[in-house]
Amino acid sequence: MTSATGPHDPIGPPRPGGSSSWAPSGATTTHPAEPPATPGEHAHVAPPPAPPRHRRRPWAVIALSVLLVLVTALSAYLWVRTVRYEEYAQDVEDQGRAIGSDLATLRSQHEGTLAELAAVNEQLTTAQGRITELADEKAQVGDDREVQRQLVDYQARISQAAANVASALSTCIDAQNQLITYLGNAAAYDPADLERFKGDVQGVCATATEANTELQRQLAAGTRG
């Protein structure tokens, strides 16, 4: 007799113990349903996806830095220009005030020089008339030739001194007129040239003043010299 568990047994050896997974042919194997999960049962819940981060591109940072540098440099340049312009405007204003003051002073001096020249001409006329009167008086009383000589000498000295004064005052007046013209348009001339010419005018007018002082001395001395 052949054993039921032999090689030719159609059933074959028994399967391991436990739940049988065998099912008839054509049958569908079903698994018991898992119980529903309760809240908090699963500890590992996937977090929601993070929003995308917008990373600043390197060229944008460089461009912003360059722009900031340019704006800073431009601001500094404009500030320096503003300060320099204010200083320039202040210098121009100061120069304008100084020129205006010099012009007013020069015009006053010019008027005085004109009056001085007129006074010298009047003094010369008076002196010439007085010399002529003295010469007539001496001639009528029969004074000697020495007195006549003194009168002639006095007349010559007065005439020469008056001529020196008139020439110096005329030169002073012309120079003052020229300087007034220059100062009236001072911006068209070099300040150093104006200052130098101003000194020349003052020198010429000082010479005229000295000549007038000598004339007054001669007039006061009379025939005594």
LINRA-V17628 format. One record per residue. N is the residue number from 1. RES is the residue in one letter. PHI is phi in radians with two decimals (none if undefined). PSI is psi in whole degrees, -180 to 180 (* if undefined). Layout:
n={N N}
res={RES RES}
phi={PHI PHI}
psi={PSI PSI}
This chain:
n={1 2 3 4 5 6 7 8 9 10 11 12 13 14 15 16 17 18 19 20 21 22 23 24 25 26 27 28 29 30 31 32 33 34 35 36 37 38 39 40 41 42 43 44 45 46 47 48 49 50 51 52 53 54 55 56 57 58 59 60 61 62 63 64 65 66 67 68 69 70 71 72 73 74 75 76 77 78 79 80 81 82 83 84 85 86 87 88 89 90 91 92 93 94 95 96 97 98 99 100 101 102 103 104 105 106 107 108 109 110 111 112 113 114 115 116 117 118 119 120 121 122 123 124 125 126 127 128 129 130 131 132 133 134 135 136 137 138 139 140 141 142 143 144 145 146 147 148 149 150 151 152 153 154 155 156 157 158 159 160 161 162 163 164 165 166 167 168 169 170 171 172 173 174 175 176 177 178 179 180 181 182 183 184 185 186 187 188 189 190 191 192 193 194 195 196 197 198 199 200 201 202 203 204 205 206 207 208 209 210 211 212 213 214 215 216 217 218 219 220 221 222 223 224 225}
res={M T S A T G P H D P I G P P R P G G S S S W A P S G A T T T H P A E P P A T P G E H A H V A P P P A P P R H R R R P W A V I A L S V L L V L V T A L S A Y L W V R T V R Y E E Y A Q D V E D Q G R A I G S D L A T L R S Q H E G T L A E L A A V N E Q L T T A Q G R I T E L A D E K A Q V G D D R E V Q R Q L V D Y Q A R I S Q A A A N V A S A L S T C I D A Q N Q L I T Y L G N A A A Y D P A D L E R F K G D V Q G V C A T A T E A N T E L Q R Q L A A G T R G}
phi={none -1.56 -1.27 -1.24 -1.89 -1.34 -1.04 -1.70 -1.23 -1.17 -1.43 1.44 -1.19 -1.19 -1.39 -1.04 -1.19 1.90 -1.10 -1.37 -1.79 -1.45 -2.51 -1.05 -1.09 1.58 -1.50 -1.72 -1.45 -2.03 -1.96 -1.12 -1.16 -1.36 -1.15 -1.08 -1.31 -1.63 -0.96 1.43 -1.22 -1.64 -1.39 -1.81 -1.83 -1.15 -1.24 -1.17 -1.12 -1.24 -1.11 -1.12 -1.61 -1.57 -1.44 -1.23 -1.26 -1.03 -1.17 -1.18 -1.12 -1.13 -1.08 -1.12 -1.13 -1.09 -1.09 -1.10 -1.11 -1.14 -1.11 -1.11 -1.12 -1.14 -1.09 -1.12 -1.10 -1.13 -1.14 -1.09 -1.08 -1.13 -1.09 -1.14 -1.16 -1.10 -1.13 -1.11 -1.10 -1.16 -1.10 -1.09 -1.14 -1.12 -1.13 -1.09 -1.14 -1.12 -1.15 -1.08 -1.15 -1.09 -1.15 -1.12 -1.13 -1.14 -1.13 -1.13 -1.11 -1.12 -1.08 -1.16 -1.17 -1.08 -1.14 -1.13 -1.12 -1.10 -1.16 -1.11 -1.08 -1.18 -1.10 -1.11 -1.10 -1.14 -1.13 -1.11 -1.13 -1.16 -1.10 -1.10 -1.11 -1.12 -1.08 -1.17 -1.10 -1.14 -1.19 -1.24 -1.57 1.33 -1.10 -1.27 -1.19 -1.10 -1.14 -1.06 -1.11 -1.10 -1.15 -1.12 -1.12 -1.10 -1.09 -1.17 -1.16 -1.15 -1.09 -1.17 -1.11 -1.16 -1.12 -1.10 -1.15 -1.06 -1.14 -1.15 -1.18 -1.12 -1.10 -1.08 -1.13 -1.09 -1.13 -1.11 -1.05 -1.13 -1.15 -1.06 -1.10 -1.08 -1.17 -1.18 -2.37 -1.09 -1.13 -1.49 -2.18 -1.24 -1.00 -1.16 -1.15 -1.11 -1.14 -1.15 -1.15 -1.06 -1.12 -1.10 -1.10 -1.08 -1.15 -1.10 -1.21 -1.15 -1.09 -1.13 -1.13 -1.12 -1.13 -1.20 -1.08 -1.14 -1.09 -1.10 -1.15 -1.12 -1.14 -1.25 -1.25 1.22 -1.25 -1.27 1.31}
psi={141 140 149 -17 20 -178 -28 13 122 -20 -36 180 154 149 161 157 171 -168 132 133 10 144 151 157 132 -10 151 129 129 148 147 139 141 142 149 145 139 153 137 -4 -40 115 -25 90 130 127 159 150 138 147 149 137 130 105 131 129 146 -38 -30 -39 -42 -43 -42 -40 -44 -41 -42 -41 -43 -42 -42 -44 -41 -41 -43 -41 -46 -37 -45 -43 -39 -45 -44 -38 -40 -41 -41 -44 -38 -40 -44 -41 -42 -42 -39 -41 -42 -42 -40 -41 -44 -40 -42 -42 -42 -40 -39 -44 -37 -43 -39 -37 -41 -43 -37 -41 -41 -40 -39 -44 -39 -41 -40 -42 -42 -43 -41 -42 -40 -39 -43 -41 -44 -40 -40 -42 -45 -37 -35 -33 -1 30 156 176 -23 -41 -42 -40 -41 -39 -42 -41 -42 -43 -39 -42 -41 -43 -42 -44 -41 -39 -39 -43 -45 -42 -46 -41 -37 -43 -41 -43 -44 -43 -40 -41 -43 -42 -38 -41 -44 -46 -27 -20 54 -29 -20 -3 156 130 -36 -39 -40 -42 -39 -44 -35 -42 -38 -42 -43 -37 -43 -45 -31 -38 -40 -38 -42 -40 -38 -36 -41 -38 -44 -35 -42 -40 -39 -33 -31 -147 -12 -18 *}
